[in-house]
Amino acid sequence: MPGPLRLRSWAPVFCYAALIFGLSSFPGKYVPSLFPNSDKLFHFLEYAPFGFLLARAMHRTTALKEAALFQAALLAAVLYGLSDETHQLFVVNRYFSLIDLFFDAIGAGSGIAFHCYGKNRSI
């Protein structure tokens, strides 16, 4: 795998992971709430692109087939979500939530499925 393709594939993943980390660093009082439990929607919407980017990078840089790619990308996304929820234990007015982790996983799985099973995989 040539270096430039590997970098172009994985740089967006790491940049997006840094964005998630940064957003999780805001104290709880600065997190907007548009309606009850709106944070669950935000978790889904935050992790769907992350899952897509992970699947795309893995597709470009590994020989994994769709099912294995889906599983590997989902595992990576869930582990990152777990680390993100753990990180929030150290942020004022934030907390660890298995429910949030669940919505992270559902969002990531949706993004991964879009990449793995969507009609246009050349994105």
SULMOQUI-V748271 format. One record per backbone hydrogen bond with DSSP energy under -0.5 kcal/mol. CO is the residue of the C=O (numbers start at 1). NH is the residue of the N-H. E is the energy in kcal/mol with one decimal. If there is no record, write none. Layout:
BEGIN
co=CO nh=NH e=E
co=CO nh=NH e=E
END
This chain:
BEGIN
co=2 nh=6 e=-1.9
co=3 nh=7 e=-2.7
co=4 nh=8 e=-2.8
co=5 nh=9 e=-1.9
co=6 nh=10 e=-2.4
co=7 nh=11 e=-2.7
co=10 nh=14 e=-2.2
co=11 nh=15 e=-2.6
co=12 nh=16 e=-2.5
co=13 nh=17 e=-2.4
co=14 nh=18 e=-2.0
co=15 nh=19 e=-1.9
co=16 nh=20 e=-2.4
co=17 nh=21 e=-2.4
co=18 nh=22 e=-2.7
co=19 nh=23 e=-2.7
co=20 nh=24 e=-2.1
co=21 nh=25 e=-0.6
co=22 nh=25 e=-1.1
co=23 nh=26 e=-1.0
co=27 nh=30 e=-2.4
co=28 nh=31 e=-1.6
co=30 nh=32 e=-0.6
co=35 nh=38 e=-2.2
co=37 nh=40 e=-1.6
co=37 nh=41 e=-0.7
co=38 nh=42 e=-2.0
co=39 nh=43 e=-2.4
co=40 nh=44 e=-2.1
co=41 nh=45 e=-2.9
co=42 nh=46 e=-2.3
co=43 nh=47 e=-2.1
co=44 nh=48 e=-1.7
co=45 nh=49 e=-0.7
co=46 nh=50 e=-0.7
co=47 nh=51 e=-2.7
co=48 nh=52 e=-2.1
co=49 nh=53 e=-2.9
co=50 nh=54 e=-2.5
co=51 nh=55 e=-2.6
co=52 nh=56 e=-2.6
co=53 nh=57 e=-2.5
co=54 nh=58 e=-2.7
co=55 nh=59 e=-2.6
co=56 nh=60 e=-2.1
co=57 nh=61 e=-1.6
co=58 nh=62 e=-1.5
co=65 nh=69 e=-3.3
co=66 nh=70 e=-2.9
co=67 nh=71 e=-2.2
co=68 nh=72 e=-2.8
co=69 nh=73 e=-2.7
co=70 nh=74 e=-2.5
co=71 nh=75 e=-2.5
co=72 nh=76 e=-2.4
co=73 nh=77 e=-2.5
co=74 nh=78 e=-2.7
co=75 nh=79 e=-2.5
co=76 nh=80 e=-2.2
co=77 nh=81 e=-2.7
co=78 nh=82 e=-2.7
co=79 nh=83 e=-2.1
co=80 nh=84 e=-2.4
co=81 nh=85 e=-2.7
co=82 nh=86 e=-2.2
co=83 nh=87 e=-2.3
co=84 nh=88 e=-1.6
co=86 nh=89 e=-1.4
co=87 nh=90 e=-1.8
co=88 nh=91 e=-1.4
co=91 nh=94 e=-1.9
co=92 nh=28 e=-2.4
co=97 nh=101 e=-2.0
co=98 nh=102 e=-2.2
co=99 nh=103 e=-2.0
co=100 nh=104 e=-2.3
co=101 nh=105 e=-2.4
co=102 nh=106 e=-2.4
co=103 nh=107 e=-2.4
co=104 nh=108 e=-2.9
co=105 nh=109 e=-2.9
co=106 nh=110 e=-2.0
co=107 nh=111 e=-2.2
co=108 nh=112 e=-2.8
co=109 nh=113 e=-2.7
co=110 nh=114 e=-2.2
co=111 nh=115 e=-1.8
co=112 nh=116 e=-3.3
co=113 nh=117 e=-2.9
co=114 nh=118 e=-1.0
co=119 nh=121 e=-0.8
co=120 nh=123 e=-0.5
END
